[in-house]
Amino acid sequence: MAIATTNPATGRTLKSYDPMSDEQIDAAIERTHLAFQQLRGTTIAQRGRWLTAAADLLDADRDATARLITTEMGKTYAAARAEVTKCANACRFYAAHAERMLADEPADAEAVAAKRAFVRYQPLGPVLAVMPWNFPLWQVTRFAAPALMAGNTGLLKHASNVPQTALYLEDLFRRAGFPEGAFTTLLVGSDAVGRVLTDPRVRAATLTGSEQAGRSIAQIAGRELKKTVLELGGSDPFVVMPSADLDRAAEVATTARCQNNGQSCIAAKRFIVHTDVFDAFVERFVAHMSALRVGDPMDEKTDVGPLASERGRDEVHAQVRDAVEHGATVLCGGQQSDGDGWFYPPTVVTDLTPQMRMWSEEVFGPVAGLYRVSSYDEAVEVANGTAFGLGANAWTGDPAEQERFATDLEAGNVFINGMTTSYPELPFGGVKNSGYGRELSAVGMREFCNTKTVWVGQGAAPAGTGAHAE
């Protein structure tokens, strides 16, 4: 993929960039390495002031940055503005709470025959971040804010279709006061990722993207013995039981499926509905999906903008056509637009079977698959019957069912009677083929820290130890 800004609403390329040369990549890594030597010596309070300044800049830049995001990847302007605000809030959260999250944790010194024992969290060094286009500001910020606060530095390899957003992020942290090179954008293709990750100055990597990309990163990092955090795809279930508030569930289901033009890893994609309320829910859901307005993402009246790429739009349509050819029924949408831009209508498909691609694949667009089940056990079986395990929704008014869903759903995030989303206060990540490790909260901040055990004794060897003790 060329490194270029191409407006998905028109299909026209607005700005292109040459990939960085090997010499430029080496110089960027060296700047980030040197910045780490400087940043690790600063106080958490100082880093907090810089991160707060970044939040203030995000607020001041919100409208212009939102227009840039919309131009590069097609989300609605309203959604882009909300994304910028979410990033500013996350920066302030980590600036306020990092000191508590990174504080030394005392251990039971007497139990380990020490005068003093504790755990200390220290940064690892430069971290390579390979990030996607669908939330081009938020995906990066949720890594960068805790990583920088912990004293790490970042090398950003962003998606090739959002280069201006990538450059904005580098400039943002520089303007906020972080040392030169503390957060550096690499304008490179995916073929350069291995070269960067094998560099000994780079100590770890995080990736949000496809399962294939995650496997590639993990393979390289495994050989290099470097820590990785992977947030990969999802085919999230949205379970509706008889006791659910159907009006609210159908309303949230529509937002959950079509947020970000349907291009979200944690968007609800498989709607698993108990037979007792299937028809009533589907009637409401299809009505909401059909009422959504598709069009110019800069228009405040637009609900769903274009998909980010022509290839992505064509892939979504191919998945829908495959389902139809194997006997599925389209209840609304399903027709590819012939005009300019890469638009696809909100679509609901039912009568799905395992022979169809939609049954097992993630659909990265505003397309919902419906599944009818007759019991709680069948609902859980269908919900868990996927290789993915990122997020899951369950809608039920029964407290006992709520507890069971919280335990039984195989996902890193389970939201009951509410839409799956991410918060700085809560860990975020998946299981199974959705990846491993966590972002956000104290858990995410510590992913790229050396969890160091410190034991301080009286000067004599503790009882029971010897040369070969472990």
Rosetta blueprint (number, residue, H / E / L):
1 M L
2 A L
3 I L
4 A E
5 T E
6 T E
7 N E
8 P L
9 A L
10 T L
11 G L
12 R E
13 T E
14 L E
15 K E
16 S E
17 Y L
18 D L
19 P L
20 M L
21 S L
22 D H
23 E H
24 Q H
25 I H
26 D H
27 A H
28 A H
29 I H
30 E H
31 R H
32 T H
33 H H
34 L H
35 A H
36 F H
37 Q H
38 Q H
39 L H
40 R L
41 G L
42 T L
43 T L
44 I H
45 A H
46 Q H
47 R H
48 G H
49 R H
50 W H
51 L H
52 T H
53 A H
54 A H
55 A H
56 D H
57 L H
58 L H
59 D H
60 A H
61 D H
62 R H
63 D H
64 A H
65 T H
66 A H
67 R H
68 L H
69 I H
70 T H
71 T H
72 E H
73 M H
74 G L
75 K L
76 T L
77 Y H
78 A H
79 A H
80 A H
81 R H
82 A H
83 E H
84 V H
85 T H
86 K H
87 C H
88 A H
89 N H
90 A H
91 C H
92 R H
93 F H
94 Y H
95 A H
96 A H
97 H H
98 A H
99 E H
100 R H
101 M H
102 L L
103 A L
104 D L
105 E E
106 P E
107 A L
108 D L
109 A L
110 E H
111 A H
112 V H
113 A L
114 A L
115 K L
116 R E
117 A E
118 F E
119 V E
120 R E
121 Y E
122 Q E
123 P E
124 L L
125 G L
126 P E
127 V E
128 L E
129 A E
130 V E
131 M L
132 P L
133 W L
134 N L
135 F L
136 P L
137 L L
138 W H
139 Q H
140 V H
141 T H
142 R H
143 F H
144 A H
145 A H
146 P H
147 A H
148 L H
149 M H
150 A H
151 G L
152 N L
153 T E
154 G E
155 L E
156 L E
157 K E
158 H L
159 A L
160 S L
161 N L
162 V L
163 P H
164 Q H
165 T H
166 A H
167 L H
168 Y H
169 L H
170 E H
171 D H
172 L H
173 F H
174 R H
175 R H
176 A H
177 G L
178 F L
179 P L
180 E L
181 G L
182 A L
183 F E
184 T E
185 T E
186 L L
187 L L
188 V L
189 G L
190 S H
191 D H
192 A H
193 V H
194 G H
195 R H
196 V H
197 L H
198 T L
199 D L
200 P L
201 R L
202 V L
203 R L
204 A E
205 A E
206 T E
207 L E
208 T E
209 G L
210 S L
211 E H
212 Q H
213 A H
214 G H
215 R H
216 S H
217 I H
218 A H
219 Q H
220 I H
221 A H
222 G H
223 R H
224 E H
225 L L
226 K L
227 K E
228 T E
229 V E
230 L E
231 E E
232 L L
233 G L
234 G L
235 S L
236 D E
237 P E
238 F E
239 V E
240 V E
241 M L
242 P L
243 S L
244 A L
245 D L
246 L H
247 D H
248 R H
249 A H
250 A H
251 E H
252 V H
253 A H
254 T H
255 T H
256 A H
257 R H
258 C H
259 Q H
260 N H
261 N H
262 G H
263 Q L
264 S L
265 C L
266 I L
267 A L
268 A E
269 K E
270 R E
271 F E
272 I E
273 V E
274 H E
275 T L
276 D L
277 V L
278 F H
279 D H
280 A H
281 F H
282 V H
283 E H
284 R H
285 F H
286 V H
287 A H
288 H H
289 M H
290 S H
291 A H
292 L L
293 R L
294 V E
295 G L
296 D L
297 P L
298 M L
299 D L
300 E L
301 K L
302 T L
303 D L
304 V E
305 G L
306 P L
307 L L
308 A L
309 S L
310 E H
311 R H
312 G H
313 R H
314 D H
315 E H
316 V H
317 H H
318 A H
319 Q H
320 V H
321 R H
322 D H
323 A H
324 V H
325 E H
326 H L
327 G L
328 A L
329 T E
330 V E
331 L E
332 C E
333 G L
334 G L
335 Q L
336 Q L
337 S L
338 D L
339 G L
340 D L
341 G L
342 W L
343 F L
344 Y L
345 P L
346 P L
347 T E
348 V E
349 V E
350 T E
351 D L
352 L L
353 T L
354 P L
355 Q L
356 M L
357 R H
358 M H
359 W H
360 S H
361 E L
362 E L
363 V L
364 F L
365 G L
366 P L
367 V E
368 A E
369 G E
370 L E
371 Y E
372 R E
373 V E
374 S L
375 S L
376 Y H
377 D H
378 E H
379 A H
380 V H
381 E H
382 V H
383 A H
384 N H
385 G L
386 T L
387 A L
388 F L
389 G L
390 L L
391 G E
392 A E
393 N E
394 A E
395 W E
396 T L
397 G L
398 D L
399 P H
400 A H
401 E H
402 Q H
403 E H
404 R H
405 F H
406 A H
407 T H
408 D H
409 L L
410 E L
411 A L
412 G L
413 N E
414 V E
415 F E
416 I E
417 N L
418 G L
419 M L
420 T L
421 T L
422 S L
423 Y L
424 P L
425 E L
426 L L
427 P L
428 F E
429 G L
430 G L
431 V L
432 K H
433 N H
434 S H
435 G E
436 Y E
437 G L
438 R L
439 E E
440 L L
441 S H
442 A H
443 V H
444 G H
445 M H
446 R H
447 E L
448 F L
449 C E
450 N E
451 T E
452 K E
453 T E
454 V E
455 W E
456 V E
457 G L
458 Q L
459 G L
460 A L
461 A L
462 P L
463 A L
464 G L
465 T L
466 G L
467 A L
468 H L
469 A L
470 E L
